[in-house]
Amino acid sequence: MTPGQVNLLFECCNQVGPTVSRMPQPQSITTDKSSSGRASFRLIPALAFDQPLESQFRRWYRDHIKSRVRNVIWLPVAGLLALVLAGGQVDAFREMMFGAANQQTVALLRYAVIAPSCIAMLIVTYSRLYERWFDPLSQVIAPLHAMCFVAMDLLMHPQGYSLSSWMPLVVLAPYFTFGMLQAQAVRSAILIIAAYAAGGYLLDVHGGQRAFDLIVLIFAGSLGAVIHYSLQKAVRQSYLATQLLRDSVNRDALTGIHNRRMFDQHIERVWQQSIRSGVPVALLMIDIDHFKAFNDRGGHQAGDACLIQVASVLGNAARRPLDLVARYGGEEFAVLLYDIRRDRVEELCKQLHTSLANMQIPHPAQASGESLTFSIGAACVEPQPNRHVEGFIQLADEALYAAKERGRNRSVVMDREYETLQTGAFRLRKKDRNSAAA
């Protein structure tokens, strides 16, 4: 999660309600700005985050409600399936309820609409198809079943029977059975109520009881919307609080970028993803030149400010979802890049050096008044199943040492060296080799 996404989380917290005491209390009536800039007032504000947070929440929510949906949906769907497929005495009961003349219409609703849709819903709910198809399928089947109930209610009316006692449950189903989001559930409920009202009007089924039943449906739909809104709001607040807590654990307290903990977790995921996708990855290890002298002459406060400025420069290098910038330790940083070639890595290293030079951060330990610089060691490899991520990090580390040996304030990119790299056997620098020989 980037710093911009963290700010977006705080803004969204203010929209849906407080998650911490410092956040302002939401108003009962909120104002939404349309694209034209005019304000529109809603009694029940729409629950939605700005992108890309809304998409992330919907993916999480779909997984979050999976077990609840599976525990709830089987009872009404299986019960409805048993009713429409049952024969024997149930057939005689249907003829009494709907009339002999309407049996073909009822059979069409049973076998062509209700039974196939119930079977499809059960298959999708309890299979791997859930992730992709449950959400759109539920938004189709919920109102479709409601239309069948409305049609059956109208067919029963001439015989003196009605499904009006069941209709409130049908209106509440989108809210509490199918796990829909607020806007989806409200749309389905309005469609059901409108179909019930329109069916009675078109077939001239009216009267005091019909009007009373319609009022009960409107009340049930409104009550369901209010309760569902409160529940959805609480879920979104909990999601935001969890994301903020998780993000705070994975961020460096000083610079605001990701910390070593997050880097270690993320590089493992990216390495495996790269193996599956067959794309190259790159790792930039960045070390501030002569930072100890900077701290000794400028003080630790100046050193902290320096680290923050360097982190802001590096933050611009990771803009894609799988890219990552982290503080690796002390004055050392790491930039992990997914699906990138060597020429782009070299170009990016040049851009980073230029960006730091443009900031003109004075180095107090340099007598000539030179600005702060850093050295970059980059590894660009195509991960293989028989290789480990530790060798990838080691190659970037060796490239960084090579950059320092060549005079600092420069970049060294290694790729072919990975083929002969022995993980865990670090190749000593020249000075170290000379010391070891002596």
N, C-alpha and C positions, 0 to 999 in steps of 0.2 A: 504494500500500500504506500503510495507516494505521499509527501507532505500535503500536496493539494487535495488528495482524497481525505486526509485527516481533517483538514479544514472543512471539507464538504460534510463530513460526518457531524461536526459540531453545528454547522448550519442546519442540517436536517434534524438534529435533536431539537433545535429551537422550533422547527416546523411542527413536529409531531408531539412535542411535550418534553418535560424536563427529565434528564437522566442523572444529572448531578445538581447539587444545590445551587451552583453558580449560574445555571441556565435559567432564563426568564420563563415565567409561567405562561402557557398558551392561553389564548382567549377562546371563549365559547363560540364566537363567530369570527372566522378568519377571512382575510381578504386575499384573493388570488388575482394576480396580474395576468391578463391575457396578452397575446402577442401584439395587440394594438396599443397596449399600455393602459387600457381602461380597467378599473377594478370591478370585480364581480363578487357578490357576497353569497356565501353558502351557509345554510344552517348546520349541515354536517360536512366539514371540509373534506376534500378528496385526500386520500392517503396515498402519497407517492413521493419517492425521493427523486432528486435529479439524477440523470445518468452520469456515470455508469453504475452508481450505487443501487439504483432501482433494479437493474438486471442482476446484480450480485445478490440482492435480497431475495428476488424471486427464485433464483436457483437454490438458495439456502432454504427458503420457505417450502419449496416443493419436497425437498428431502426431509425437512423438519416434520411435516404433517403426514408423511408416508405411513408410518405405523398407525397413527390415529385413524386415517382414512380406511386402512385395511381392516381395522378392528370394528369400524362403524358401518361401512358401506355394504358388507356382505349380508347383513340382516334384512334391510329393506329391498335390496336387489334380489336376493335369493327368495324372499317372501313373495315379491311381485312376480318373479318367474314361476314359482309354484302355483300361484293363483291363475295365471293366464294359460298354463299348460295342463292344469288338472282337468280330468274328465269325470264321467259318472254322474253323481248327484250334483256336482258343480255345474255341469252343462244345463241341467234342469233349472238350477238356481239362476243361471245367466239368462235363460229364456224368460223366466219370470220377471227378472229385473229389467231387461232391455227390450223384451217383446220379440215374438217370433220373426217379425218382418226385418228386424235389425241385426239378426245373427250373422249375416255375411259381413256387414260393416264391422261388427265386433270381432269377428274372426280375422279380418284384415288387420285391425289394430293389434290384435294379440300376436299373430304369427309373422306379420310383415314389419312391425315397428317395435313393439315392446320386447318380445322374446329375443330377437337378434341384438337389439341395443343392450339388453341386460347381459347377455352372454359376452358381447364385446367389452362391456364395462368390467366384468369380472376378469376376463383375460388380461386386459390392460393393467388393471389394478394389481394383479398378483404375478406379473411377469416383468421382464426387463423393458418392456414397452412403456412402463410407467413414466420414466424420466421424460420421454419425448411426447407421448400421446395422451396422458391422463388429463392434463390441463385443457387442451382444446376439445377433447372428447366429452369431458364433463360439462363444458359450456354448451355443447350441442344437445346432449342426452337429457340434462335436467329440464330445460324448457320443452323438449320434445315429449318427454313423459307427461309433463304438465298439460300439454295440448291434448294428449290422449285422455287424461283424466277429465278435462273440460268437455271433450267430445262425448265420453261415456256419460257424464253427468247430464248432458243435453238429451242423449238417447234414453236415459232412465226417466226423465221428467214426465213424459206422457203416461207412464205406468204408476206415477205417484211416488217415485223414489228419487234420491239425490245423493251425491257424493260431497255435499257441502261440508259435512263434518270432517272430511279428510282433506279438504282443500287448504286449510291453514298449515297442515303438515307439509303439503306440497310446496307452499310458498316459502316455508322455513328451510326446506331441504337444501337450497343453494348456499345458505349461510352456514349450516352446521353438519351437513352430510358429505358434501363434495369438496370441502376445504377450499372454497373459492376465495379470492381476494375481494376486498370491499366493493370495488367498482363492478367486478364481474357478478357478484352475488346480487347487488342492487339491480343491475340490468336484467338479470334473470327473473327476479321477483316482480319487477314492473311489467315484464313481458307476460308473465303468468296472470297477473291481476287484469291486465288489459285484455288478454284472450278470454278470460272468464266474463268480463263485462261485455265485450264485443259479441261473444257467442250468444249470450242471453238476449242482446238487443237484436241481432240479425234473425234469430229464430223466434222472436217475439215471446221469449220466456221472461216474464217479469212478474211483479207483485211485491208485496211487503216483505215476504220471506227472502226473495231473491235479493232485494235491496239490502236487507239486514245481513245476508251472507256476504255480499260484496263489501260492506262496511267492516265486517269481521276480517276479511282477507286483507283489506287495506291496513287495518290495525296490526294484524300479524306481521305483514311485510314491514311496516314502520318500526314495530318493536324489534323485529329481527335485525333491521338495519342499525338501530341504535346500539343494541347489545353487541352485534358483530363489530361495529366501529370501535367500541371500547376495547374489545378483545384484540382486534387487529392493531390498534394503537399501542397496547401494552406489548404485543409481540414485537413490533417495530422498535419500540424503546429498548426492549431487552436485547434485540439484535445489535442496536447501535452501541449500547453499553458494553456488550461482549466484544464487539469489534474494536472499540476504543481501548478496552483493557488489554486485549490481545496485542494491539498495535503498540501500546505503551511498553509492554514487556519486550517487544522486539525492536525497540528504537534506542539509539544512543541518547542519553539524557542531555549531553552538551550540544551536539551538532544537529540533532533531530532526524538524521538519516538512520538507516537500519544498523543494528549492532552485529557483533560477531555471532551471537546465537542465531539470529535470523539468517545470516550468510551461510552458516554451516547447514542449516535445514534446507535452504533454498537451492544451494548448489547441488545437493544430492538429487532433488526433484528435477532440476534442469538437466542434469547429466543423464538421468534415466529417460527423460522426455526426448533428449537429443538422440539417444540410441534408438528409440522407437521411431523417430521421425527421419533419422539419417541426415541431420543438418549439423553444421559446425557451431561451436561455441567459442567464446573468447573470454579471457579473464585478464583484467588490468590490475596490477598491483602498483599502487602509487605511494611513494614515500617522500615526505617533505625534506628538502635538502637542508642540512645543518640545523635541524630543529632544536636540538639540545642547546646549541649556542644561542639560538633565538630566545629560548626560555631563560637562559642564564643572564642575558643582557637586557631583555625586555620585561622579564617577569612572567609569572604564570598567567596572570590576567590577559596580558598581551598574547601569550601563547594560546589561550582558550579562544580569544577573538580570531586569531589566525586560523585555528582549526575550523571554526564556524564558516569563515570566508572560503576556505578551500573546499569544504563540504558543499557549499552553495554552487561552486564552479562544477564539481563532479556530478551534482544532482541533475544537471542538464543532459548528462550522457545516457541516462536510463529513462527512456520515455515509453517503452513498450511494456506490455503486461509481464513478460518473463524476465525482463532486465532488472538489475538490482544494483544499488550503490550502498556500501556499508563501510562503517569504520572498523577496520580489521584489528586495530590495536595501537594505542599510543598515537603517533603521527602517521600511521600507515592506513591507507584506505584500499578498498577493493571495488572494482566495477565488473559485474558479470553481465555478459551480453549473449543473447540467444539468436541463433540463425544469422551469423555475420561472417563475412569473408575477410581475409587478411588485408586487402586494399582498403576496405572500410575501416578496419581497426587502425591502420596507420594514419588514415585521414582524421579519425577521431582523436588520436593522441596529439596530433598537431593542433587541432582545435582546442584541446584542453590546455596545452602549453600557452597558446595565444590568449585564451580567456584569462588565465592566471596572470600573465604578463600585463594585460590591459587593466587589471585591478591595481597594479603598482603598489603592492604591499611592501613597505620598507622593511629591510632585514637589519635589525640593530647591530648584529655582529659583523656586518660587512662594512669595512672602513670606506670603501668606495661608494657607499650608498646604493648598492645594488638591491633590486627587488627580490622578493621571495620567489623561489623556484621549487619544483619537485621533479623527481625521476619516476619514469614509468617503465615497468616490465610487463609485457603482454604475451600471453600464450593463446594461440589460435589453433584448435585441433578439431578433428571429427571423432567424437567418442565411439569406442568399440566395446562390445560386450565383455571382452577379455581384459579390458583395462580399467583402472580405478581412478576415481576423482582425485585421490591424493597425488597421483602423478601429474595431473593437470595443474593443481595448485603449485606443486614443486617446480614445474616448468616456468610458470609465471614468476615465481620467486627467483629462479636462476636468471631470468631475463632482467629482473629488477637489479640484481647484483651486478650484472653485466653493464647496465646503464650507469650505475654508480662508478664502476671501474673506469668507464670511458669518459669520466669528467662530470657526471651529474647533469641536471637540467636537460635531459634528453630521453628518448624512448628507444627501447629495444623490443622487437617483436620476434618471437620464436614460434615456429610451427613444425618444420621438418625434424628438429631436434627431438621431438616427441617420440619418433620411431625408435630411437636408440636410448631413450631415457630409462634408467633403472630406478623405479620408485623406491624412495627411502635412502638412496645412495647419492647424496647431494654432491655435485661436482664443485670442488673447492675453488675459490677465487685464486688468482695468481699469488697474492700476498700470503694467503693461507697455505698454499702449496710450498712457497719458499720457506715459511716458518716451520712447516712440517718436515721439510728436507733438512733444515738446519738442526 
